[in-house]
C-alpha cells in the first residue's frame, strides 16, 4: 500500500471534525484503501482502533444491513459500547436503501467522525443535498497517476527504467489492483475486462434500469474509440443509424450521463477564448482509466496521441484543476486548466517530428496574450521550448510536482 499523499493532504484538515467525508470515484480506484490510510493516520495520532466501526456493504455478510433502519439499530448498539468519539467508515454506502437519513441521524445523535465511499455521482444529488447540505465535503479518488503507478511498479520490478515503466503505464493504466497481479499481461487484461463489465452492469445498467444494454455498449464503444475527439450526440445517432441501430440524441445523452455518473467518462466543455463563453456543442470525453480502454477495446499504442491527451487530462483533474478545451477561431488548445488564481495551458502531441507539427503545437498560443504558463507536452526527449512556451517530455510533465 502506498501513501496517496495527494489525497491525504486534502482529507487531513477535515479529519476529526463534524463534516461527513465523502469519497467518490470509479469502482476499484482505491477508495477502500483511502479509508485504511485515514485509519492509519488516526492510529498514529493516538486514536484506538476500538473506536472504529467499519462496514463494507458489498460484502454479502453485511447484506442484512443494507436497509436504513436496520443499519441504524446496528450502529446504535455498537456506539453505545464505545467511550469517546466514534469513527464510522462505510464503504459503498449507495447499497443501503435510504442511507441518507441514516447518515444524517448518526451525525446528529452521536459524537462521531463519518467517512463514506460510493461509486456513483448520484451519491451527492437528490435527497443527500436535502439532508446533508453544507455538512459534507467530497473527495474524488482517481486511478493511479503515473507517479503512483511508478512507485508501485518499482516495488515489483525495482530495476525498471522510467521509459519502460511509462510504456507499461500506457497499456496497463492506473487501476491499483494490477500490482497484486505483478502487471502480468493476461491476468491484468482479464481483471480489467471483468472490472469494466462490473462497472457497466452494476454502476450503469442496474442503477439506471437500462433495458437496451446493447445500445449502451455501442455508445460506450464509440466514445471509448473517440476519446479526446470532438463530437455530438447527433453525430453518435447518425453513426448508430449507419449500423442499423436507431437512437435519438436525447436517449444517447441520457446513456452518456449514466456513464459519467459511474465515473467511467468525463465530459470536457469547450471555451471560446475570443468570445469569452462556454460552448455547449461538440464537447469532448475522456475515459477514467486508459488501461480499461486497452483491455476491452485495444488500440492504445495505435491511438497514442489520444492516450497522451487522456493521461494529461486525468492528471489535471487529479491535481484539482477545472479543465476546458480552448477554441481560438479554427484552432484548438487541448486544455485550459484553472484552479483558484492559477491557470495554465497545455498542448499534447506524440512527437514533434516535423516543422509543421512544431508550428501547429506552438503556434496555437500566438493569440494568447496573458502571462500564464503555456506547455507543449510530447514524447520527445529534446527540449524544444521557444518564445516563453515550455516544452516538456510527458514523463517529466507528469512527475513535476508544481507546474509554473
C-alpha positions in Angstrom: 0.0 0.0 0.0 1.4 3.4 -1.0 0.6 6.6 0.9 -1.6 8.6 -1.6 -0.5 11.9 -0.2 -2.1 13.9 -2.9 -5.5 12.9 -1.4 -4.4 12.6 2.2 -3.2 16.2 2.1 -6.7 17.3 1.2 -8.5 15.0 3.6 -6.3 15.6 6.6 -7.6 19.1 7.6 -11.1 17.6 7.9 -10.2 14.5 10.0 -11.9 14.6 13.4 -14.5 17.3 12.5 -18.2 17.1 12.1 -18.3 17.3 8.3 -19.1 14.0 6.6 -16.2 12.9 4.4 -17.5 11.5 1.1 -15.0 9.6 -1.1 -16.3 9.0 -4.7 -14.8 7.7 -7.9 -14.8 4.9 -10.4 -15.1 1.3 -9.0 -11.8 -0.1 -7.7 -9.9 3.2 -7.9 -8.7 2.8 -4.3 -11.4 4.4 -2.2 -11.3 1.5 0.3 -7.5 1.9 0.6 -8.0 5.6 1.3 -10.2 4.6 4.3 -7.4 2.4 5.5 -4.9 5.2 5.1 -7.2 7.5 7.2 -7.4 4.8 9.9 -3.7 4.6 9.9 -3.4 8.3 10.3 -5.9 8.3 13.2 -4.0 5.4 14.9 -0.7 7.4 14.6 -2.4 10.3 16.3 -3.3 8.2 19.3 -6.9 7.0 18.4 -7.6 3.5 19.5 -8.9 1.0 16.8 -11.6 0.0 19.3 -13.3 3.3 18.3 -13.6 2.4 14.7 -16.7 0.9 13.2 -16.2 -0.3 9.6 -18.7 -1.8 7.2 -18.3 -2.7 3.5 -21.8 -3.0 2.0 -20.6 -5.0 -1.0 -19.7 -7.8 1.4 -22.6 -10.4 1.4 -22.2 -10.9 5.1 -23.5 -7.3 5.6 -26.5 -7.7 3.2 -28.9 -7.5 6.1 -27.6 -4.1 7.0 -28.5 -2.6 3.6 -31.7 -1.0 4.9 -31.5 2.2 6.8 -33.5 1.3 9.9 -31.6 -2.0 10.3 -28.2 -0.2 9.9 -29.3 2.5 12.4 -30.2 -0.1 15.0 -26.9 -2.0 14.5 -24.7 1.1 14.7 -26.6 2.5 17.7 -25.9 -0.8 19.6 -22.2 -0.7 18.7 -21.7 3.0 19.5 -23.3 2.6 23.0 -20.4 0.3 23.9 -17.7 2.7 22.9 -16.4 5.6 25.1 -15.4 8.9 23.4 -15.6 9.9 19.7 -16.6 7.1 17.3 -15.2 6.8 13.8 -17.6 5.4 11.3 -16.4 4.0 7.9 -19.0 2.9 5.4 -17.8 1.5 2.1 -20.1 1.6 -1.0 -22.9 3.3 1.0 -25.1 3.5 -2.0 -26.0 -0.2 -1.5 -28.0 0.9 1.6 -31.6 1.8 0.9 -32.4 5.2 2.5 -28.8 5.7 3.6 -29.0 9.5 3.6 -31.4 9.6 6.5 -29.3 7.1 8.4 -26.1 9.0 8.0 -27.7 12.3 8.9 -29.1 10.7 12.0 -25.7 9.4 13.1 -24.3 12.9 12.6 -27.0 14.3 14.9 -27.1 11.6 17.6 -23.5 10.6 18.2 -20.2 12.2 18.8 -18.7 10.7 15.6 -16.5 11.3 12.6 -18.1 9.8 9.4 -16.4 8.6 6.2 -18.4 7.1 3.3 -17.4 5.9 -0.1 -19.5 5.4 -3.3 -19.1 4.6 -6.9 -21.8 6.9 -8.3 -22.0 10.6 -8.6 -25.7 10.4 -7.8 -24.4 9.9 -4.2 -24.2 13.7 -3.9 -27.5 14.6 -5.6 -31.2 14.3 -4.8 -32.0 13.6 -1.2 -28.5 13.9 0.0 -28.5 17.5 -0.9 -31.6 18.0 1.3 -30.4 16.0 4.3 -26.7 16.9 4.3 -26.5 20.2 2.5 -23.4 22.1 3.7 -22.5 19.2 6.0 -20.2 17.1 3.8 -17.1 17.5 1.8 -16.3 15.4 -1.3 -13.0 13.9 -2.5 -12.9 12.2 -5.9 -10.4 9.3 -5.9 -9.0 8.6 -9.3 -6.9 5.6 -10.6 -3.2 5.9 -10.1 -1.3 8.8 -11.6 1.9 7.9 -13.4 3.9 8.9 -10.2 1.8 6.5 -8.1 2.0 3.8 -10.8 5.8 4.2 -11.0 6.2 4.0 -7.2 4.2 0.7 -7.0 5.7 -0.8 -10.2 9.2 -0.3 -8.8 8.3 -2.3 -5.7 7.6 -5.3 -8.1 10.3 -4.5 -10.7 12.9 -2.4 -8.8 15.4 -2.2 -11.7 13.0 -0.9 -14.3 14.0 2.4 -16.0 11.4 5.2 -16.3 10.8 4.7 -20.1 9.9 1.1 -19.5 7.6 2.0 -16.7 5.8 4.6 -18.8 5.4 2.1 -21.6 3.7 -0.2 -19.2 1.5 2.6 -17.9 0.4 3.4 -21.5 -1.2 -0.1 -21.8 -1.9 -1.0 -18.2 -3.4 2.2 -16.9 -3.7 3.0 -13.2 -6.0 0.6 -11.6 -4.4 -0.2 -8.2 -5.1 -3.9 -8.1 -2.8 -4.6 -11.0 0.2 -4.6 -8.7 -1.1 -7.7 -7.0 -1.1 -9.4 -10.4 2.5 -8.2 -10.8 1.4 -6.5 -14.0 1.3 -9.8 -15.8 -0.3 -9.2 -19.2 -3.0 -11.9 -19.4 -4.3 -11.7 -15.7 -4.2 -7.9 -15.9 -6.3 -7.8 -19.1 -8.8 -10.3 -17.6 -9.1 -8.3 -14.4 -9.7 -5.0 -16.4 -12.2 -6.7 -18.6 -14.1 -8.0 -15.6 -13.9 -4.7 -13.9 -15.3 -3.0 -17.0 -18.2 -5.4 -17.1 -18.8 -4.8 -13.4 -18.9 -1.0 -13.9 -21.3 -1.4 -16.9 -23.7 -3.9 -15.3 -23.6 -2.7 -11.6 -23.0 1.0 -11.8 -24.7 1.9 -15.1 -27.3 -0.7 -16.2 -28.6 -1.8 -12.8 -28.5 1.6 -11.2 -30.3 3.3 -14.1 -32.6 0.5 -15.0 -31.3 0.5 -18.6 -33.1 -2.1 -20.7 -31.2 -1.7 -24.0 -27.8 -2.9 -22.9 -26.7 -3.5 -26.5 -27.3 0.2 -27.4 -25.5 1.3 -24.2 -22.4 -0.9 -25.1 -22.3 0.5 -28.6 -22.4 4.1 -27.3 -19.6 3.3 -24.8 -17.6 1.7 -27.6 -18.0 4.8 -29.8 -16.9 7.2 -27.0 -14.0 5.0 -25.9 -12.7 4.8 -29.5 -13.0 8.5 -29.9 -11.6 9.8 -26.5 -10.4 13.4 -27.0 -12.3 13.8 -30.3 -15.0 16.5 -30.7 -18.4 15.0 -31.4 -22.1 15.5 -30.5 -25.0 13.2 -29.6 -26.3 13.8 -33.1 -23.1 12.5 -34.6 -23.4 9.3 -32.5 -27.0 9.0 -33.5 -26.1 9.2 -37.2 -23.2 6.6 -36.7 -25.6 4.2 -35.0 -28.2 4.7 -37.8 -25.5 3.7 -40.3 -25.1 0.5 -38.3 -28.8 -0.2 -38.4 -29.5 1.0 -34.8 -31.9 3.8 -34.2 -31.4 6.0 -31.2 -32.4 9.6 -30.6 -29.8 12.2 -29.4 -31.8 12.5 -26.2 -31.5 8.8 -25.4 -27.8 8.9 -26.2 -27.3 11.9 -23.9 -29.1 10.0 -21.1 -26.9 7.0 -21.5 -23.8 9.1 -21.6 -24.9 10.9 -18.4 -25.3 7.5 -16.7 -21.7 6.6 -17.7 -20.5 10.0 -16.3 -22.3 9.3 -13.0 -20.5 6.0 -12.8 -17.2 7.9 -13.3 -16.4 6.0 -16.5 -16.3 9.1 -18.7 -15.5 12.7 -18.1 -17.0 15.4 -20.2 -15.0 18.5 -21.2 -16.6 21.6 -22.4 -15.1 23.9 -25.0 -14.3 27.5 -24.2 -14.3 30.2 -26.9 -11.3 32.3 -25.8 -12.2 35.2 -28.2 -15.9 35.3 -27.3 -15.2 34.6 -23.6 -18.0 32.0 -23.4 -18.5 28.3 -22.8 -19.7 26.4 -25.9 -22.4 23.8 -25.4 -22.0 21.8 -28.6 -19.4 19.3 -29.7 -17.9 18.5 -26.3 -15.1 16.0 -25.7 -15.0 12.9 -23.5 -12.1 11.1 -21.7 -12.1 7.8 -20.1 -11.3 7.4 -16.3 -8.6 4.8 -17.0 -6.9 4.2 -20.3 -6.0 0.7 -19.2 -9.7 -0.2 -19.4 -9.7 1.1 -23.0 -6.7 -1.1 -23.9 -8.1 -4.2 -22.2 -11.6 -4.0 -23.6 -11.2 -2.3 -27.0 -7.4 -2.3 -27.6 -5.5 0.2 -29.8 -3.8 2.4 -27.2 -0.5 2.4 -28.9 -2.2 2.9 -32.3 -4.1 5.9 -30.9 -1.2 7.2 -28.8 -1.9 10.8 -29.5 -5.4 10.4 -27.9 -4.0 8.4 -25.0 -1.4 11.1 -24.3 -4.3 13.6 -24.1 -6.3 11.3 -21.9 -3.4 10.8 -19.5 -2.7 14.6 -19.3 -6.4 15.4 -18.8 -6.8 13.0 -15.9 -3.6 14.3 -14.3 -5.0 17.8 -14.4 -8.2 16.6 -12.7 -6.2 14.7 -10.1 -4.5 17.9 -9.1 -7.7 19.8 -8.7 -8.0 21.8 -11.9 -11.2 22.6 -13.7 -10.5 21.9 -17.3 -11.9 23.1 -20.6 -10.8 22.9 -24.2 -9.9 26.2 -25.7 -11.2 27.3 -29.1 -9.5 30.2 -30.9 -11.0 30.7 -34.3 -10.4 27.5 -36.2 -7.6 26.4 -33.8 -7.9 24.5 -30.6 -5.9 24.4 -27.4 -6.1 21.0 -25.8 -6.5 22.1 -22.2 -7.1 25.3 -20.2 -6.7 24.3 -16.6 -7.8 26.6 -13.8 -7.6 26.4 -10.0 -8.3 29.4 -7.9 -5.9 32.1 -9.1 -3.8 29.5 -11.0 -4.1 28.9 -14.7 -2.1 27.0 -17.4 -2.5 26.0 -21.0 -1.4 22.5 -22.3 -0.9 21.2 -25.8 -0.2 17.5 -26.2 1.4 15.6 -29.1 3.1 12.3 -29.5 6.1 13.5 -31.4 7.1 16.9 -32.7 8.5 15.2 -35.8 8.2 17.9 -38.4 8.5 21.7 -38.5 4.8 21.7 -39.5 3.9 19.9 -36.3 6.1 22.2 -34.2 4.5 25.3 -35.7 1.0 23.9 -35.1 1.5 23.0 -31.5 3.4 26.1 -30.5 1.7 28.5 -32.9 -1.8 28.0 -31.3 -0.5 30.1 -28.5 0.2 33.2 -30.7 -3.2 34.8 -29.9 -3.0 34.2 -26.2 -1.8 37.4 -24.6 -1.7 36.6 -20.9 1.3 35.5 -18.9 0.0 32.2 -17.5 2.3 29.2 -18.2 1.9 27.6 -21.6 3.1 24.0 -22.2 3.7 21.7 -25.2 3.9 18.1 -23.9 5.2 15.3 -26.1 7.3 12.1 -26.1 10.4 13.9 -27.5 13.5 13.8 -25.3 15.0 17.1 -26.5 13.8 20.4 -25.1 12.2 22.5 -27.8 10.9 25.4 -25.7 10.6 28.7 -27.5 9.0 32.1 -27.2 8.3 31.6 -23.5 6.4 28.4 -24.2 7.7 25.4 -22.2 8.2 22.1 -23.9 8.4 19.0 -21.7 8.6 15.3 -22.1 5.4 13.7 -21.0 7.1 11.7 -18.2 8.7 14.8 -16.8 5.4 16.7 -17.0 3.5 14.1 -15.1 6.2 13.8 -12.4 6.7 17.6 -11.9 5.2 18.4 -8.5 4.4 22.0 -9.4 3.7 23.5 -12.9 4.5 27.2 -13.2 
